[in-house]
Amino acid sequence: MAERTASVERNTLETRIKVSVNLDGTGKCDCRTGLPFLEHMLDQVARHGLIDISVVAEGDLHIDAHHTVEDLGITLGQALAKAWGDKKGLRRYGHAYVPLDEALSRVVVDLSGRPGLEMHVDFTRASVGGFDVDLFREFFQGLVNHAAITLHIDNLRGANSHHQAETVFKAFGRALRMAVEADPRMAGITPSTKGTLNG
C-alpha cells in the first residue's frame, strides 16, 4: 500500500493551522494549540487510532477558543481525506465502544463520501480544564464536513465530563483505525456498490 500521509495548511484572518497525519503511524501526537485539554483529546485519537498527528495552531484565543477548535476540525478533516485518497481496499466502516470508569461511549464511522454527524453527549459540566465542552461538536462538525464521513457519537453513560470526553475521543480513534485498515479481500476494490465513495 502506498504511503498514506498528508499535510494541510489553512490560514484565515482568525486562525493559522497546519496539520500533518500518517494513517500508518505509531500513535505519536505533537500538538500545539494553546488548548491543553484539546491536545489531551487529540493525543487519545492518535494513540488509540495508531495515527501520527502533528498540529500547530495559532488562533484568536483572546476572544475564545471557537474559531481555533472549529478550524482545527476542518483542517484535520482535510488532511485525513487527502491521506486516505480514493479509499480502495479499505474496510470503510469502523466502530468502537470505550469505557472509562463510569463512562461509556460508542463511536461508529463510515468513510461514505457524505458528511453527516449525529452526536449525542450530555456533558455533566459546561467546561473541563477550562475548555468549553460545547466546542467538541464544532470540532467534529468541521472534521466531518471536510473529511466527508458519516460519524455517530453516543455517550451511553457518564457522570464525569472528563471521562465522557475521553471515552468519545478514544472511541473515535479506535473506530477510525478500523475504518482505514486495509481489507485484504477488497484489494483494489472500492467498498461501495456505486463504485465510488465521493458522495
Backbone as ProteinMPNN parsed JSONL, in Angstrom:
{"seq_chain_A": "MAERTASVERNTLETRIKVSVNLDGTGKCDCRTGLPFLEHMLDQVARHGLIDISVVAEGDLHIDAHHTVEDLGITLGQALAKAWGDKKGLRRYGHAYVPLDEALSRVVVDLSGRPGLEMHVDFTRASVGGFDVDLFREFFQGLVNHAAITLHIDNLRGANSHHQAETVFKAFGRALRMAVEADPRMAGITPSTKGTLNG", "coords_chain_A": {"N_chain_A": [[0.845, -1.189, 0.0], [0.487, 2.226, -0.798], [2.226, 5.045, 0.647], [0.472, 6.607, 3.232], [0.061, 9.503, 3.931], [-0.354, 12.97, 4.778], [-0.306, 16.532, 4.54], [-1.73, 19.578, 5.519], [-2.294, 23.008, 5.233], [-3.941, 25.754, 6.613], [-4.99, 28.995, 6.472], [-6.517, 31.8, 7.872], [-8.088, 34.972, 8.628], [-8.591, 34.612, 11.249], [-7.373, 32.29, 12.214], [-4.364, 30.281, 12.035], [-3.333, 27.358, 10.842], [-1.66, 24.258, 10.757], [-1.664, 20.938, 9.808], [-0.519, 17.632, 9.972], [-0.735, 14.22, 9.027], [-0.304, 10.685, 9.496], [-1.55, 7.82, 8.488], [-0.655, 5.292, 8.962], [0.851, 5.21, 11.258], [2.434, 5.259, 14.529], [1.044, 6.199, 16.614], [1.844, 8.686, 17.529], [1.639, 11.974, 18.843], [2.009, 15.295, 18.248], [1.068, 18.12, 19.23], [0.306, 21.46, 19.215], [-1.613, 23.816, 20.343], [-2.436, 25.729, 22.117], [-4.471, 25.034, 23.709], [-4.748, 23.048, 26.167], [-6.475, 20.901, 27.076], [-7.807, 20.099, 24.762], [-5.604, 19.231, 23.3], [-4.929, 17.01, 24.838], [-7.104, 15.387, 24.198], [-6.73, 15.027, 21.43], [-4.409, 13.573, 21.544], [-5.422, 11.179, 22.483], [-6.858, 10.29, 20.226], [-4.757, 9.908, 18.392], [-3.119, 7.988, 19.767], [-4.844, 5.79, 20.215], [-5.833, 5.363, 17.713], [-3.613, 4.722, 16.296], [-2.502, 6.597, 14.623], [-0.328, 8.973, 13.439], [-0.231, 12.287, 14.431], [0.294, 15.649, 13.798], [0.094, 18.942, 14.879], [0.024, 22.392, 14.515], [-1.287, 25.203, 15.743], [-2.473, 28.461, 15.668], [-4.543, 30.805, 16.994], [-7.297, 33.144, 17.502], [-7.397, 33.235, 20.437], [-7.714, 35.054, 22.397], [-10.221, 36.018, 22.115], [-12.12, 33.78, 22.124], [-12.123, 30.15, 22.207], [-13.422, 29.157, 20.024], [-13.068, 29.615, 17.131], [-10.525, 28.529, 16.703], [-10.838, 25.822, 17.459], [-12.909, 24.888, 15.752], [-11.737, 25.399, 13.21], [-9.513, 23.791, 13.383], [-10.711, 21.262, 13.397], [-11.729, 21.31, 10.771], [-9.331, 21.431, 9.255], [-7.979, 19.11, 10.055], [-9.824, 17.23, 9.115], [-9.573, 17.67, 6.336], [-6.93, 16.858, 5.97], [-7.045, 14.13, 6.67], [-8.784, 13.14, 4.664], [-7.237, 13.604, 2.409], [-5.104, 11.916, 2.948], [-6.191, 9.3, 2.923], [-7.11, 9.057, 0.347], [-8.523, 7.536, -2.556], [-9.819, 5.519, -1.252], [-9.89, 2.857, -1.955], [-9.817, -0.591, -1.282], [-10.04, -0.332, 1.453], [-11.485, -0.915, 4.744], [-13.644, 0.709, 5.26], [-15.885, 0.989, 7.102], [-16.021, 1.566, 10.637], [-16.038, 0.874, 14.142], [-16.405, 1.386, 17.689], [-16.554, 0.678, 21.155], [-15.857, 2.3, 24.138], [-14.915, 2.253, 27.487], [-14.49, 4.223, 30.481], [-13.992, 4.094, 33.691], [-16.966, 5.08, 35.095], [-18.038, 5.97, 32.744], [-19.146, 5.456, 29.358], [-18.753, 5.197, 25.933], [-19.836, 5.104, 22.503], [-18.699, 4.963, 19.204], [-19.248, 5.23, 15.776], [-18.13, 5.009, 12.477], [-18.237, 5.886, 9.02], [-16.629, 5.908, 6.013], [-17.942, 7.456, 3.982], [-18.086, 9.403, 2.0], [-19.982, 11.262, 2.22], [-20.888, 13.922, 4.209], [-21.962, 13.669, 7.554], [-23.187, 14.104, 10.783], [-24.062, 12.713, 13.822], [-24.337, 13.429, 17.01], [-24.496, 12.681, 20.32], [-24.133, 13.628, 23.293], [-24.456, 14.277, 26.551], [-22.999, 16.338, 28.394], [-21.922, 16.558, 31.761], [-20.895, 18.785, 32.892], [-20.144, 22.205, 32.037], [-17.605, 22.921, 31.273], [-14.278, 21.609, 31.001], [-11.16, 21.469, 32.415], [-10.893, 24.14, 31.804], [-11.827, 24.21, 29.245], [-14.409, 24.718, 26.944], [-16.965, 22.52, 26.644], [-18.961, 22.5, 24.715], [-17.687, 23.049, 22.381], [-16.665, 20.731, 21.345], [-18.54, 19.585, 19.615], [-18.39, 21.439, 17.527], [-15.798, 20.957, 16.65], [-15.978, 18.258, 15.726], [-17.979, 18.578, 13.789], [-16.755, 20.248, 11.897], [-14.655, 18.527, 11.126], [-16.066, 16.294, 10.076], [-17.45, 17.492, 7.924], [-15.374, 18.142, 6.174], [-13.794, 15.894, 5.876], [-15.632, 14.342, 4.755], [-17.243, 12.239, 5.909], [-19.461, 9.925, 7.555], [-20.526, 10.115, 10.834], [-21.261, 8.789, 13.923], [-21.744, 9.526, 17.228], [-22.096, 8.52, 20.465], [-22.512, 9.032, 23.808], [-23.058, 6.774, 26.14], [-23.336, 6.537, 28.859], [-22.359, 8.352, 31.797], [-20.863, 10.255, 34.391], [-18.888, 12.015, 34.862], [-17.457, 14.671, 33.271], [-14.908, 14.842, 32.115], [-14.26, 12.138, 31.832], [-16.344, 11.408, 30.098], [-15.705, 12.891, 27.749], [-13.169, 11.839, 27.178], [-13.689, 9.129, 26.653], [-15.171, 9.394, 24.322], [-13.289, 10.458, 22.472], [-11.266, 8.509, 22.514], [-12.739, 6.332, 21.544], [-13.402, 7.318, 19.03], [-10.851, 7.406, 17.839], [-10.252, 4.639, 17.825], [-12.344, 3.619, 16.199], [-11.86, 4.956, 13.802], [-9.36, 3.942, 13.186], [-10.041, 1.268, 12.585], [-11.691, 1.672, 10.317], [-9.938, 2.714, 8.367], [-8.195, 0.683, 7.906], [-6.548, -1.692, 5.797], [-8.378, -3.987, 3.878], [-7.802, -7.174, 3.085], [-9.343, -8.728, 1.368], [-10.573, -6.901, -0.185], [-8.806, -5.764, -1.896], [-7.758, -3.252, -4.027], [-10.357, -2.664, -4.659], [-13.209, -0.574, -4.599], [-15.049, -0.053, -1.722], [-18.008, -0.082, -2.202], [-21.206, -0.392, -3.674], [-21.842, 1.456, -5.54], [-19.508, 2.036, -6.752], [-18.002, 4.215, -6.158], [-16.815, 6.424, -3.593], [-17.279, 9.075, -3.262], [-19.339, 10.787, -2.529]], "CA_chain_A": [[0.0, 0.0, 0.0], [1.247, 3.469, -0.878], [2.317, 5.814, 1.889], [-0.782, 7.33, 3.471], [0.38, 10.68, 4.728], [-0.804, 14.223, 4.183], [-0.156, 17.773, 5.301], [-2.618, 20.64, 5.049], [-2.149, 24.275, 5.933], [-5.125, 26.598, 6.424], [-4.788, 30.306, 7.089], [-7.583, 32.78, 7.747], [-7.841, 36.128, 9.482], [-8.82, 34.204, 12.637], [-6.511, 31.189, 12.627], [-3.318, 29.751, 11.166], [-3.275, 25.969, 11.292], [-1.0, 23.254, 9.923], [-1.909, 19.584, 10.306], [0.061, 16.506, 9.234], [-1.176, 12.921, 9.536], [0.197, 9.444, 8.923], [-2.545, 6.812, 8.864], [0.041, 4.055, 9.323], [1.837, 5.619, 12.245], [2.576, 4.503, 15.772], [0.261, 6.85, 17.653], [2.524, 9.877, 18.043], [0.889, 13.222, 18.759], [2.755, 16.52, 18.544], [0.004, 19.092, 19.023], [0.483, 22.735, 19.897], [-2.815, 24.574, 20.005], [-2.775, 26.681, 23.163], [-5.65, 24.491, 24.402], [-4.216, 21.787, 26.698], [-7.414, 19.78, 27.146], [-7.995, 19.623, 23.391], [-4.402, 18.462, 22.964], [-5.084, 15.727, 25.53], [-8.065, 14.603, 23.425], [-6.091, 14.655, 20.167], [-3.467, 12.513, 21.884], [-6.205, 9.937, 22.553], [-7.134, 9.861, 18.847], [-3.51, 9.394, 17.826], [-2.654, 6.787, 20.462], [-5.755, 4.651, 20.033], [-6.019, 5.151, 16.28], [-2.299, 4.462, 15.703], [-2.331, 7.612, 13.592], [0.535, 10.062, 13.866], [-0.866, 13.584, 14.2], [1.059, 16.84, 14.157], [-0.744, 20.132, 14.751], [0.455, 23.698, 15.004], [-2.442, 26.081, 15.569], [-2.474, 29.771, 16.304], [-5.849, 31.399, 16.757], [-7.688, 34.315, 18.292], [-7.821, 32.725, 21.741], [-8.066, 36.187, 23.265], [-11.68, 36.139, 22.009], [-12.424, 32.495, 22.764], [-11.484, 29.041, 21.501], [-14.325, 28.632, 18.99], [-12.5, 29.607, 15.791], [-9.392, 27.605, 16.67], [-11.322, 24.44, 17.539], [-13.628, 24.576, 14.514], [-10.816, 25.375, 12.079], [-8.675, 22.606, 13.538], [-11.509, 20.149, 12.894], [-11.752, 21.427, 9.307], [-8.015, 21.125, 8.688], [-7.73, 17.686, 10.28], [-10.672, 16.509, 8.165], [-8.955, 17.777, 5.014], [-5.716, 16.031, 5.955], [-7.442, 12.722, 6.657], [-9.32, 12.821, 3.339], [-6.108, 13.578, 1.482], [-4.258, 10.76, 3.265], [-6.76, 8.007, 2.517], [-7.259, 9.042, -1.103], [-9.749, 7.015, -3.171], [-10.379, 4.558, -0.281], [-9.911, 1.491, -2.482], [-9.215, -1.611, -0.449], [-10.192, -0.061, 2.886], [-12.663, -1.516, 5.367], [-14.663, 1.747, 5.134], [-16.647, 1.151, 8.346], [-15.329, 1.268, 11.881], [-16.844, 1.128, 15.341], [-15.73, 1.078, 18.951], [-17.086, 1.027, 22.478], [-14.747, 2.525, 25.066], [-15.294, 2.662, 28.844], [-13.531, 4.792, 31.431], [-14.72, 4.094, 34.955], [-18.433, 5.055, 34.978], [-18.437, 6.484, 31.43], [-19.085, 4.527, 28.231], [-19.129, 5.835, 24.67], [-19.809, 4.312, 21.261], [-18.496, 5.762, 18.003], [-19.33, 4.478, 14.522], [-17.713, 5.868, 11.366], [-18.351, 5.385, 7.655], [-15.92, 6.775, 5.065], [-19.023, 7.388, 2.998], [-18.062, 10.451, 0.998], [-21.093, 12.169, 2.521], [-20.76, 14.398, 5.59], [-23.116, 13.561, 8.436], [-22.809, 13.961, 12.19], [-25.043, 12.514, 14.89], [-23.557, 13.46, 18.246], [-25.392, 12.711, 21.472], [-23.33, 13.62, 24.514], [-24.954, 15.222, 27.554], [-21.924, 16.559, 29.355], [-22.431, 16.903, 33.088], [-20.364, 20.111, 33.219], [-20.003, 23.06, 30.851], [-16.204, 23.025, 30.877], [-13.31, 20.706, 31.623], [-9.824, 22.022, 32.253], [-11.02, 25.443, 31.178], [-12.258, 24.038, 27.853], [-15.858, 24.716, 26.768], [-17.272, 21.246, 26.008], [-19.793, 22.733, 23.537], [-16.833, 23.154, 21.199], [-16.387, 19.419, 20.762], [-19.427, 19.432, 18.457], [-17.847, 22.256, 16.442], [-14.631, 20.23, 16.15], [-16.387, 17.097, 14.929], [-18.72, 19.022, 12.613], [-15.758, 20.676, 10.922], [-13.95, 17.345, 10.641], [-16.997, 15.511, 9.257], [-17.747, 18.215, 6.687], [-14.233, 18.222, 5.265], [-13.351, 14.529, 5.584], [-16.774, 13.72, 4.063], [-17.543, 10.964, 6.552], [-20.623, 9.839, 8.425], [-19.996, 9.847, 12.169], [-22.234, 8.699, 15.009], [-21.096, 9.563, 18.533], [-23.067, 8.392, 21.55], [-22.066, 8.744, 25.167], [-24.154, 5.949, 26.655], [-23.489, 6.898, 30.271], [-21.201, 9.032, 32.35], [-21.133, 11.268, 35.405], [-17.725, 12.892, 34.916], [-17.296, 15.202, 31.914], [-13.587, 14.454, 31.601], [-14.389, 10.749, 31.391], [-17.212, 11.383, 28.917], [-14.94, 13.364, 26.592], [-12.064, 10.931, 26.873], [-14.203, 7.92, 26.006], [-15.561, 9.766, 22.961], [-12.114, 10.61, 21.605], [-10.631, 7.198, 22.376], [-13.567, 5.513, 20.661], [-13.243, 7.847, 17.68], [-9.573, 6.911, 17.341], [-10.367, 3.195, 17.559], [-13.241, 3.42, 15.062], [-11.16, 5.439, 12.614], [-8.312, 2.946, 12.905], [-10.678, 0.135, 11.92], [-12.214, 2.071, 9.012], [-8.878, 2.972, 7.39], [-7.38, -0.517, 7.724], [-6.675, -2.41, 4.527], [-9.111, -5.253, 3.895], [-7.133, -7.956, 2.041], [-10.314, -9.263, 0.408], [-11.072, -5.794, -1.002], [-7.632, -5.136, -2.516], [-8.014, -2.58, -5.295], [-11.8, -2.523, -4.88], [-13.897, 0.459, -3.829], [-16.065, -0.741, -0.906], [-19.331, 0.509, -2.414], [-21.872, -0.89, -4.88], [-21.877, 2.561, -6.507], [-18.211, 2.124, -7.399], [-17.327, 5.431, -5.734], [-17.119, 6.929, -2.247], [-17.087, 10.524, -3.372], [-20.611, 11.477, -2.389]], "C_chain_A": [[0.884, 1.244, 0.0], [1.231, 4.19, 0.464], [1.066, 6.674, 2.052], [-0.529, 8.462, 4.452], [-0.159, 11.915, 4.012], [-0.511, 15.373, 5.126], [-1.051, 18.834, 4.672], [-2.377, 21.877, 5.892], [-3.349, 25.147, 5.593], [-4.934, 27.895, 7.196], [-5.978, 31.21, 6.814], [-7.215, 33.991, 8.6], [-7.977, 35.778, 10.966], [-7.839, 33.152, 13.133], [-5.452, 30.893, 11.576], [-3.032, 28.343, 11.672], [-2.555, 25.11, 10.272], [-1.179, 21.894, 10.579], [-1.207, 18.588, 9.386], [-0.423, 15.214, 9.87], [-0.464, 11.796, 8.805], [-0.745, 8.343, 9.401], [-1.907, 5.506, 9.311], [1.15, 4.341, 10.328], [1.88, 4.712, 13.462], [1.841, 5.164, 16.927], [0.915, 8.067, 18.262], [1.645, 11.114, 17.84], [1.797, 14.371, 19.171], [1.813, 17.669, 18.232], [0.237, 20.325, 19.88], [-0.643, 23.666, 19.458], [-3.097, 25.726, 20.959], [-3.977, 26.255, 23.978], [-5.286, 23.106, 24.949], [-5.214, 20.634, 26.728], [-7.72, 19.231, 25.758], [-6.798, 18.798, 22.942], [-4.442, 17.078, 23.604], [-6.037, 14.818, 24.757], [-7.469, 14.158, 22.089], [-5.06, 13.553, 20.384], [-4.181, 11.168, 21.984], [-6.49, 9.39, 21.149], [-5.89, 9.236, 18.233], [-3.134, 8.05, 18.439], [-3.54, 5.579, 20.161], [-6.054, 4.374, 18.567], [-4.752, 4.709, 15.577], [-2.088, 5.343, 14.475], [-1.406, 8.675, 14.157], [-0.13, 11.381, 13.478], [0.066, 14.688, 14.675], [0.192, 18.058, 13.887], [0.005, 21.342, 15.292], [-0.681, 24.656, 14.7], [-2.248, 27.364, 16.347], [-3.802, 30.434, 15.968], [-6.129, 32.553, 17.686], [-8.26, 33.887, 19.647], [-8.137, 33.85, 22.719], [-9.566, 36.481, 23.189], [-12.32, 34.942, 22.697], [-11.846, 31.407, 21.881], [-12.255, 28.578, 20.273], [-13.658, 28.526, 17.624], [-11.365, 28.598, 15.675], [-9.861, 26.159, 16.636], [-12.021, 24.04, 16.24], [-12.67, 24.454, 13.332], [-9.838, 24.212, 12.172], [-9.425, 21.365, 13.062], [-11.541, 20.14, 11.374], [-10.433, 20.952, 8.711], [-7.652, 19.661, 8.888], [-8.574, 16.843, 9.329], [-10.087, 16.527, 6.765], [-7.728, 16.887, 4.906], [-6.05, 14.546, 5.905], [-7.925, 12.315, 5.27], [-8.206, 12.715, 2.302], [-5.264, 12.321, 1.693], [-4.87, 9.443, 2.799], [-7.142, 7.952, 1.051], [-8.583, 8.462, -1.578], [-10.436, 5.929, -2.342], [-10.496, 3.135, -0.813], [-9.194, 0.554, -1.517], [-9.339, -1.395, 1.05], [-11.45, -0.725, 3.429], [-13.876, -0.587, 5.285], [-15.403, 2.024, 6.438], [-15.768, 0.844, 9.556], [-16.224, 1.595, 13.059], [-16.036, 0.765, 16.579], [-16.592, 1.498, 20.124], [-15.886, 1.201, 23.393], [-15.296, 2.969, 26.422], [-14.156, 3.408, 29.526], [-14.281, 4.977, 32.74], [-16.227, 4.052, 34.686], [-18.922, 5.442, 33.582], [-18.254, 5.419, 30.348], [-19.565, 5.247, 26.985], [-18.992, 4.864, 23.509], [-19.631, 5.283, 20.095], [-18.508, 4.833, 16.798], [-19.014, 5.431, 13.383], [-17.87, 5.133, 10.041], [-17.635, 6.383, 6.756], [-16.776, 6.91, 3.808], [-18.878, 8.35, 1.83], [-19.17, 11.461, 1.184], [-20.969, 12.615, 3.975], [-22.049, 14.26, 6.376], [-22.653, 13.317, 9.856], [-24.048, 13.782, 13.042], [-24.246, 12.409, 16.18], [-24.495, 13.661, 19.425], [-24.561, 12.507, 22.742], [-23.882, 14.69, 25.44], [-23.888, 15.393, 28.634], [-22.506, 17.033, 30.684], [-21.898, 18.24, 33.59], [-20.173, 20.889, 31.925], [-18.561, 23.173, 30.379], [-15.369, 22.01, 31.636], [-11.925, 21.278, 31.358], [-9.837, 23.377, 31.567], [-11.475, 25.397, 29.737], [-13.777, 23.925, 27.799], [-16.263, 23.459, 25.993], [-18.233, 21.386, 24.831], [-18.963, 22.72, 22.257], [-16.459, 21.805, 20.597], [-17.286, 19.157, 19.559], [-18.892, 20.228, 17.27], [-16.632, 21.572, 15.814], [-15.059, 19.086, 15.234], [-17.18, 17.504, 13.692], [-17.771, 19.496, 11.515], [-15.032, 19.499, 10.301], [-14.827, 16.548, 9.684], [-17.237, 16.183, 7.906], [-16.615, 18.126, 5.686], [-13.548, 16.881, 5.028], [-14.417, 13.788, 4.786], [-17.012, 12.311, 4.599], [-18.87, 11.074, 7.297], [-20.133, 9.382, 9.791], [-21.122, 9.884, 13.189], [-21.471, 8.59, 16.33], [-22.172, 9.517, 19.602], [-22.345, 8.125, 22.859], [-23.227, 8.046, 25.861], [-24.4, 6.182, 28.132], [-22.22, 7.597, 30.735], [-21.612, 10.114, 33.321], [-20.024, 12.305, 35.479], [-17.427, 13.362, 33.497], [-15.94, 14.874, 31.303], [-13.651, 13.027, 31.062], [-15.256, 10.646, 30.141], [-16.431, 11.778, 27.663], [-13.863, 12.37, 26.195], [-12.552, 9.656, 26.21], [-14.628, 8.21, 24.577], [-14.34, 9.802, 22.045], [-11.348, 9.302, 21.453], [-11.415, 6.318, 21.41], [-13.48, 6.006, 19.219], [-11.933, 7.352, 17.069], [-9.636, 5.444, 16.962], [-11.23, 2.911, 16.323], [-12.561, 3.84, 13.76], [-10.061, 4.468, 12.204], [-8.885, 1.747, 12.16], [-11.095, 0.5, 10.495], [-11.123, 2.23, 7.963], [-7.945, 1.788, 7.197], [-7.606, -1.108, 6.336], [-7.419, -3.716, 4.759], [-8.543, -6.1, 2.766], [-8.095, -8.53, 0.998], [-10.881, -8.188, -0.517], [-9.943, -5.098, -1.748], [-7.985, -4.551, -3.884], [-9.475, -2.32, -5.597], [-12.343, -1.393, -4.025], [-15.019, -0.199, -3.047], [-17.439, -0.069, -0.99], [-19.921, -0.079, -3.698], [-22.0, 0.189, -5.946], [-20.562, 2.667, -7.288], [-17.445, 3.393, -7.034], [-17.737, 5.782, -4.302], [-16.837, 8.423, -2.222], [-18.409, 11.251, -3.372], [-21.721, 10.828, -3.175]], "O_chain_A": [[1.892, 1.308, 0.703], [0.351, 3.976, 1.298], [0.656, 7.377, 1.129], [-0.863, 8.38, 5.634], [-0.388, 11.902, 2.803], [-0.475, 15.208, 6.345], [-1.116, 18.966, 3.449], [-2.27, 21.799, 7.115], [-3.729, 25.267, 4.428], [-4.74, 27.892, 8.411], [-6.398, 31.368, 5.668], [-6.152, 34.022, 9.219], [-7.542, 36.536, 11.833], [-7.506, 33.113, 14.318], [-5.613, 31.207, 10.397], [-2.549, 28.159, 12.789], [-2.803, 25.215, 9.071], [-0.883, 21.72, 11.761], [-1.296, 18.696, 8.163], [-0.515, 15.111, 11.094], [-0.072, 11.937, 7.646], [-0.738, 7.977, 10.576], [-2.556, 4.696, 9.972], [2.243, 3.78, 10.248], [1.429, 3.567, 13.432], [1.984, 4.754, 18.079], [0.588, 8.451, 19.385], [0.998, 11.273, 16.805], [2.292, 14.414, 20.297], [1.763, 18.143, 17.097], [0.351, 20.243, 21.103], [-0.626, 24.223, 18.36], [-3.903, 26.604, 20.652], [-4.456, 27.001, 24.833], [-5.493, 22.1, 24.27], [-4.842, 19.497, 26.435], [-7.878, 18.021, 25.594], [-6.963, 17.776, 22.276], [-4.039, 16.091, 22.988], [-5.807, 13.612, 24.668], [-7.688, 13.023, 21.666], [-4.86, 12.702, 19.518], [-3.62, 10.136, 21.616], [-6.38, 8.188, 20.909], [-5.957, 8.166, 17.628], [-2.862, 7.088, 17.721], [-3.045, 4.486, 19.887], [-6.481, 3.274, 18.216], [-4.787, 4.356, 14.398], [-1.575, 4.905, 13.446], [-1.664, 9.221, 15.23], [-0.541, 11.564, 12.332], [0.561, 14.665, 15.802], [-0.378, 18.198, 12.805], [0.549, 21.308, 16.396], [-1.004, 24.897, 13.537], [-1.905, 27.351, 17.529], [-4.142, 30.603, 14.797], [-5.316, 32.898, 18.543], [-9.424, 34.135, 19.962], [-8.76, 33.618, 23.755], [-10.122, 37.116, 24.086], [-12.98, 35.082, 23.727], [-11.151, 31.703, 20.909], [-11.791, 27.696, 19.551], [-13.678, 27.456, 17.014], [-11.252, 27.895, 14.671], [-9.336, 25.355, 15.865], [-11.751, 22.971, 15.692], [-12.774, 23.516, 12.542], [-9.383, 23.702, 11.149], [-8.844, 20.508, 12.396], [-11.398, 19.086, 10.753], [-10.422, 20.159, 7.769], [-7.081, 19.035, 7.995], [-8.089, 15.847, 8.793], [-10.103, 15.508, 6.075], [-7.507, 16.24, 3.882], [-5.408, 13.789, 5.177], [-7.529, 11.27, 4.755], [-8.232, 11.846, 1.43], [-4.768, 11.732, 0.733], [-4.152, 8.561, 2.329], [-7.473, 6.875, 0.553], [-9.643, 8.837, -1.077], [-11.521, 5.472, -2.7], [-11.137, 2.293, -0.184], [-8.117, 0.861, -1.007], [-8.809, -2.178, 1.838], [-12.366, -1.056, 2.675], [-15.013, -1.057, 5.246], [-15.532, 3.182, 6.836], [-14.893, -0.02, 9.505], [-17.068, 2.487, 12.981], [-15.113, -0.048, 16.527], [-17.265, 2.528, 20.093], [-14.996, 0.35, 23.424], [-16.048, 3.94, 26.505], [-12.99, 3.23, 29.174], [-15.094, 5.889, 32.885], [-16.717, 3.083, 34.106], [-20.098, 5.259, 33.27], [-17.339, 4.597, 30.409], [-20.646, 5.836, 26.974], [-18.169, 3.949, 23.519], [-20.324, 6.296, 20.008], [-17.861, 3.786, 16.798], [-19.559, 6.533, 13.32], [-17.664, 3.922, 9.953], [-17.983, 7.564, 6.731], [-16.366, 6.521, 2.714], [-19.483, 8.14, 0.778], [-19.294, 12.408, 0.407], [-20.947, 11.779, 4.879], [-23.11, 14.685, 5.918], [-21.831, 12.437, 10.111], [-24.972, 14.594, 12.994], [-23.56, 11.414, 16.414], [-25.194, 14.67, 19.519], [-24.327, 11.385, 23.191], [-23.785, 15.881, 25.144], [-23.879, 14.688, 29.644], [-23.46, 17.809, 30.719], [-22.383, 18.772, 34.589], [-20.056, 20.303, 30.849], [-18.313, 23.487, 29.215], [-15.699, 21.607, 32.751], [-11.563, 21.54, 30.211], [-8.908, 23.723, 30.838], [-11.509, 26.428, 29.066], [-14.366, 23.127, 28.527], [-15.942, 23.339, 24.81], [-18.318, 20.47, 24.013], [-19.476, 22.417, 21.18], [-15.988, 21.742, 19.461], [-16.838, 18.565, 18.578], [-18.933, 19.753, 16.135], [-16.456, 21.603, 14.596], [-14.568, 18.958, 14.112], [-17.074, 16.853, 12.653], [-17.965, 19.181, 10.341], [-14.815, 19.468, 9.089], [-14.381, 16.17, 8.601], [-17.227, 15.521, 6.868], [-16.855, 18.042, 4.482], [-12.789, 16.746, 4.068], [-14.148, 12.735, 4.208], [-16.987, 11.33, 3.855], [-19.333, 12.167, 7.622], [-19.415, 8.388, 9.901], [-21.844, 10.874, 13.306], [-20.661, 7.682, 16.523], [-23.056, 10.372, 19.64], [-21.653, 7.117, 23.004], [-24.258, 8.661, 26.135], [-25.525, 6.045, 28.612], [-21.153, 7.448, 30.139], [-22.6, 10.814, 33.098], [-20.198, 13.359, 36.091], [-17.173, 12.543, 32.614], [-15.842, 14.652, 30.096], [-13.156, 12.744, 29.971], [-14.942, 9.884, 29.226], [-16.488, 11.09, 26.643], [-13.67, 12.092, 25.011], [-11.901, 9.148, 25.297], [-14.465, 7.358, 23.703], [-14.368, 9.232, 20.954], [-10.832, 9.013, 20.373], [-10.833, 5.641, 20.563], [-13.485, 5.2, 18.288], [-11.907, 6.928, 15.914], [-9.138, 5.044, 15.909], [-10.884, 2.062, 15.501], [-12.677, 3.158, 12.742], [-9.86, 4.206, 11.018], [-8.277, 1.263, 11.205], [-10.877, -0.279, 9.568], [-11.344, 1.918, 6.793], [-7.0, 1.869, 6.412], [-8.702, -1.035, 5.779], [-7.135, -4.453, 5.703], [-8.771, -5.788, 1.597], [-7.693, -8.789, -0.136], [-11.568, -8.489, -1.493], [-10.105, -3.96, -2.188], [-8.447, -5.26, -4.778], [-9.808, -1.813, -6.668], [-11.98, -1.266, -2.856], [-15.874, -0.85, -3.648], [-17.962, 0.44, 0.001], [-19.213, -0.243, -4.691], [-22.236, -0.113, -7.116], [-20.503, 3.301, -8.342], [-16.351, 3.621, -7.55], [-18.845, 5.479, -3.861], [-16.238, 8.95, -1.284], [-18.597, 12.214, -4.115], [-22.855, 11.305, -3.151]]}, "name": "protein", "num_of_chains": 1, "seq": "MAERTASVERNTLETRIKVSVNLDGTGKCDCRTGLPFLEHMLDQVARHGLIDISVVAEGDLHIDAHHTVEDLGITLGQALAKAWGDKKGLRRYGHAYVPLDEALSRVVVDLSGRPGLEMHVDFTRASVGGFDVDLFREFFQGLVNHAAITLHIDNLRGANSHHQAETVFKAFGRALRMAVEADPRMAGITPSTKGTLNG"}
